[in-house]
């Protein structure tokens, strides 16, 4: 590498570092101004937002959690993480503590890995351009990896909830036919059906607490529908809200909803089988068919080659 090129890369790296530091300072200043404005306009809401309900005996973890929450505020301007935390089932203070500490510690860990790469990596990679690329990749990963982890956890739990919906409908029909009201149905599912519906049981426990606190059933079910954002559960909750508000027979709509869900699942299963068949065809063509061709046609090719060899020998 020529000295001029090396000096140019160093200058470019310095400029990028200065710009990154300036952008970070501007983001911090802007975030603090917005927080101060929010505290002035809505002091109670701001206090609830800042309070993580953490143990005061762990100041280090609390400080890391607040830094992780600040990092989340930079990345998630639409406050999507709050809904994803609810969908993942991480409502407790301990779960949120672990999550925010993870967001705060991850950039530090990646920074240490970048430093180790620079000092202990191969000598041929000790160039400024390599350091810039690795640092950029580490910074991008520090901001994107927590979002990927949270979305994956939320999606897995939503899939488990979706799998519990047909059994939930059967239990609803059975309990309503037994003469129970909607509040009694939720109480029965929380007290007796927790092992049958592990994920939905947790949500119904929260619903029951809100109902005992005096909330309206329709409003609580609407909040559950928006928070979970599961299409199958949304249809069932819509039927329950309609029956709770206007009355009427509930067994027929629930059984119709169950039929629609079973038909939809049958179509999804057929689609998965078709995709799996295509993948197995590719695997067979790549691995099984060549071996079969060698096993079947191999002796014939060997005989032909030997015969041609004998002809050439004569």
N, C-alpha and C positions, 0 to 999 in steps of 0.2 A: 504494500500500500504506500503510495507516495505521500510525502509530508503535507502537501497542500490538501489532498483529499482527507487525510486524517484530521487536520486542523478544521476543515469544513464540517466534518462529522461532529467534532467536539463542539464547535460553535452551534450547530443545529441542535445537539443534545441540550446544551445550556439554554438555548432559546425555548425549547419545548418544556424543559423543567420550570423555567420562569413563568411561561404561560400557564402550565398546570397549577403551579402554586398560586398564581394570581386568580385563576378560575376557582380554585378551592376556597381562597379567602373571600371572594365575592359571594360564593354560595353560602358560606358560613354566615357572613354579614347579612345577606338577604334572609336566610332562615331565621336568624335571631330577630331581625326586624319584624318578620311575620309573626313569630311567636309572641313578641312583646305587644304587637297590635291585637292579636287574638286575646291575650290576657287582659288587655284594657277593655275590649268589647265584651268578652265572655269570660270573666275570671273563673267562674266555677267549672266551665267546660275545659278551660286551659289547665286548671289544677288536676282535673280528672285525667286529662291526656298525659300530663307529665308524670303522674303518680303511677308507677308500675306495680304497686302493692308488693314490693319486695321487702325482704328482711333487712332491717337497718343494721343488723350485726354483720352483714357482708357488704361493706362499702365498696370494695374493689369490684365485686361482681355487679353491684348496682351501677357503678360508674361505667363499666364496660357495656352494660345493658343500655344505658342512656346513649352511649356513643353508637351502639348498634342501631338504636331507634332513630338517631339522627341520620345515619347512613341510609336507613330505609326511607326516611323522608326525602332524601335527595333522589333516590332511584324511583320510588313509588309516589308520584305526585297525585295519583287518583285514589290513593288509600285502598288499593286492591289487596294489600297484605292482610288487612284486618279481616276481610271476608275469607281469604284463604286460610288464615289461622283458625277461624271458626269451622270451615269445611274440613280441615285436617283434624279437628277435635282438640286443638291446643288452646283451651280457654283458661286453664289455671295459671296462676302467677308463676309457678315453677316452670311450666312449659314455655311461657313467654320469656322468662329469664334465660333459659337455655338457648332459645332462638335468638334473642338479641345479643347475647354473649357470643354466639357463633358468628353472627354478622360482624361483630366488632373484632374478633380474634382472627378471622379468616384473612383480611388484608395484611395483618402482621405476619402470619405464617407464610403467606405468599411472598412477602418482602424478604423474609429470611431465606426462602428457597431461591429467590433471585440473587441474593448476595452469595449464597453457597455456589450457585451456578457460575457466578462471575469469578470467584476466588479459587474454586476447586474444580471447575469444569475443564474440558480439554483446552489446551493452549491455543489451538487454532481457532477457537471460538471466542477468544478474548479480544473482541473488537467492539467499538462503540455501537455500531449498527446492530450487532447481536444483542447487546445489552438493552438497546432501545426497543427492539422487537420483543424480547422476553419480558421486559417491564410492562410494555403495552398489553401483552397477552395476560400477564398476571393481574394487571389492573382491571381488564375486562372480565376476567374470571372471578375476581373478588366481588364485583358488582352483580354478575349474572348467575353465578353458582347458587347463592341463597335463593334466588327467585326460582331456579329450576328445581331445587330440592323441595321448596314449599309447594310449588304447583304439582309436583309429582306426588307428594304426600296427600294433598287435598284431592287429587284425582283418584288415587287408590281408595281413599275412604269413600268418596262419592260412588265409586264402582261397587264397594261393599254395601252401601246403602241401597243402591239400585237393585242389587241381588236380593235384598231383604223385602222389597216392596210386595212381591206376590204373596209371600207368607203373611205380611202385614195386612193385606186385603182379606185373606182368609180369616185371620183372627178378628178383624173388624166385623165381618159378616157374622161370625159365630157369637161374638160378644153382644152385638146389636140384637141378634135373634134371642139372646138370653134376657133381653129387657134392660140392658145397661144404658146409661146416658153417655154422652161423649166424654164428659169429665171422668166418669167411672171407668170408661174404657181405657183412658190414659193411665189412670191409677192402677188398674189391673195389669196393664202391660209393663209398668215400671216395677210393680211389686212382685209379679209372678212370671212375667214373660221376658225378664231381662236377659236370661241365657238364650232364649229363642231368637230375640232381636237385639244383638249386642250393641250395634251402632245406633239404630233407631231408638233403642231403650235409653241411651244417654241423652238423645235429643228430647225424648218425651219426658224425661225427668226434669229437664230445664223448663219444658212447657208446663208441666204440672206445678212447678214452683211459681211460675208467673201467674198461673191461674189462681193459686192459693193466695197470691199477693193482691188479687183483685183485678187482674187484667182481663180484657175481653177475649173470648175464645177465637173469634174471627181474626182479631188483630194479631194474636199470638201465632196462629197458624199461618197468617200472611208473612210474618217475620221469619218463621221457619222455612217457608217456601222460598223466600228471597235469599236467605242465608245459605241454604244447601244447594239450590239451583240444580236439582236433579229432575229431569223431565218426567220420569215415571211418578215420583213422589209429588210433583207439582199437580198432576192430574188428580191424584187421590185427595190431596189437600183441597183442591178446588171443589170436589164433590162434597167433602165434609163441611166446608165453609158455606156452600149453597144450602145444604140440608139444615145446618145450624141456624142460618138466617131466615130461610123461607119455609123450613119444615118439609115434610113429604117422606116418601118411602125411600130408603137408602140401600136396601139389598140389591135391587135391580141395577141402579147406576154403578155400584161397586162391582157386581158380577160382569157388567158390560165392560168396565174399565179393566178388569182382570182378563177378559177375553182379548181385548186389544193388546194388552201387554204380552200375553202369551203368543199371540200371532206375530207381534213385533220381535219377540225373542226367537221365535222359530225362523223368521226371515234373517235375523242376525246370525243365527247358528248356521243356516244354509250358506250365507255369504262367507263365514269363516271357513266352512268346509270346502267351498270352492277355492278360496285363497290357499288353503292348506294343500289341496290337490295340485294346484299350479306349482307351489313350491316343491312338493314331492316329485313332480314331473321333472323340474329342473335338476333336483338332486339325482334322480334316476338317470337322466341323460348325461350328467357330468361324471358320475361315479359308477353306477351299476351297469349302464349300457356298454361302456368300453370294456369292462371286465367280462361281461357276457359275450361280447364280440370276440374277445381274445380266446375265451374258453371254447366257443362253438366253432369259429372259423380259424383258430390257430393251427390245429393239426392239418387242415387243408392247405394253408399257406406254407407250412413247413414241408409238406409232401411235394408241393409244386416247386419250391425252392430246391429241394433235393433232386427232383427230376431234372430241373434245368441245369443243376450242377453236374449231374451225370452226363447230360448231353454235351455240355461244354468240355467235360473230361474226355469223352470219346473224340 
